[in-house]
Amino acid sequence: MLLLALFAAPARADVCVWRDPERTMQNIFPEARDYKTITVKFAPDKVSAIEKQLGAPIEEASQGEFNFYDIIGAAGGKPRKMGTIIALAGKGEYGVIEVVIGVDNAGKILGAYIQRSRERVTKVLESPAFLDQFKGKTKAGSFDVGSAIKPASADAEAASRTVAFVIRKMLVFYQVLDQGEKP
């Protein structure tokens, strides 16, 4: 009975662990030497600001703490923050789609990848043709699949919308929680 209850629970999204720091650091920040985990708590005013910007509620599971990963490199022999890694998940048709992005210090996307997915269309979601569309985008950019973002393929439109929303959500989290954007 307990097993049935555990497996019958609805799939949750949002919570996501950064699974492979070295891979990400080398792919998105080739000069990276280390990272520092920054844990931020969700205050009620921050939750409100995030939900207003997203136009949707954030899951309760996301409202405790959130981790950002500041990427450290060296310039002139001195350590400096090169940017930030953000990991978050969204609910796909076949389970959770885990997405990781790297942003520069101004919040502009430098790279994105699918960390884990069980979608039938995972291969096209992981393709550079799809993910490279997010490079250079900021929170203020359009993430509308069909106009600003081409779906990964004709049969991946729903999964593409999930990925685009998760990426936009990460940028909003970054600006509100990490950068202190005022509600």
N, C-alpha and C positions, 0 to 999 in steps of 0.2 A: 504494500500500500504506500509506504514511504517513497519507494522508487517511482511509483506511478505519479505521485504528487510532485516529485522533483522534475520529472520529464514532461509533465503536463503543463508546467508553468510557462507563460508566454515568454518568447524570446525578448530579451532586453537589449537595448542598444545604448549608445553613448559611452559607457565605461569602456575604456580601451587601454591596454598596457603597451608600452613601446617595447617590442619584442627583440629587436636587433639593433642596438645603438651603433655598433661599429659599422654595420652596412650602411645605415642612413648617413652617418657622419661622413663616410668616404664618398658616397654617391652625391649628396647634396652640398656638403661642405668639405671639399677635398683637403683643405689646409687645417681641418679640425684636429685638435689634440686631446680634447676632453669635453665633458659636459657636466652641467650642474643642474640638479633637479630643483625646480621652484614649485612649491605647493601653495596653492591659493584657496582660501575658503570662499564659498558663495555667501555673500551677505544678501539679505532680502532685497535691498535696492539694486544690487548687481543682477540678481535673477530677473527682476522686473525690467531692467534696462536691456538685458539679453533677449528676453521674450518679446519686448517691444520691437527691437531691431530685426528679430527673426520672423516676427508675425506668427509665432507658434510657441506653445509652452515647451519648456525643456523638461525632460524626464526627471522624476524625483531622484532617481539613482545618480544623476549628475549634479545634484544640488549640495553635496557635502563638500568635497574638495576636488580640485582639478590640478593636474601636473603639467607644467611646461618644462622643457629641457633647453636651457641656455647652452649654446655651443661655443666652446672656447678654442681660440686659435692663438697664434702669436704674430705680432707685428713689431718689427724692430726689437725682437727678443723679449717683448713684454706681452703677457697674456691679455687678450681682449675678447669681448663678446662678438662673435661673428653673426649670430642670428639665433633662432629658436626653432626647435622641433616641437610639433604638436601632434598628438595621436588621439583619434576619436573614432567611434563606430556608429553606424546607422543600420537600421533594420532593413534587410533585403528580403526578397521573396523566399529564399531558402535558408535564411539565417542572417547572422551579423556580417556586415562588410566593414572591415577595419581599414582605416585610411590614415596615412601619415603624411604630413607636409613639413617643409622647411621654409621659414620666412626670414627675410633680412631684418635688420633692426628697425626698419620703417614699416614692417608688416606686409611686404610684398612677397608673394610666393616665388621661391627659387626652384622648388621641385615637389613632386607628389608621387606617392606610390600606394598600391593596395597591399597592405600587410597580410591580410587573410580574408578569404571570401569562399563561400560555398555556392555561389551563384553559378548557374549553367554558363553564364556569359563572362566568367572571371577572366579568361584569356584576353578578350577584347577590352575589358575594363582596365587591365594591367598594361595595355598597349601604349607606347609613347604617343601614337596618333591621338588618343583620347586624353591621357594625363597631361601632355605638354600644353594643352589648351588652357590649363590653369596657371602656367608660369606667367609671372608678371602681374597677376591679378591682386587686387587689394580688396578689403572689405567693401569698398565703395563700388566695385565692379559688378557687372551683371553675371549671374550664374544661371540664367534661364536656359534650360536645355531645350534646344529646338531653334533658338535664335543666337544667343551669345556662345553657347556651348553645343557642339554637335554631339549627338548620342554616340556611344562607342560603336554601336551597330544598330540596325533596324530592330532587332529583337532584344536590345539592351537598353531601351529607352527608360524603363522604370528604374533599373539599377543605376543608370547614368544620372538620373534625377537624384537618387539617394546619395551618390558620391558627391555630386555638385552641392547638395544641401549640407552634407557633413563638412565639406571644405569651407563653405561660407560660414557655417556655425563655428568652426575652429577659429576663423579670422575674427568673428565677433567676440568669442571667448577671449582671444588674445588681446584685443583692443580694450575690452571692458575689465577683464580680470588682471591681466599682466601689465598692461600699459596704463591702467588707471583712468581710462576714458570715463568721463563723468556721465552718470545716468541722465 
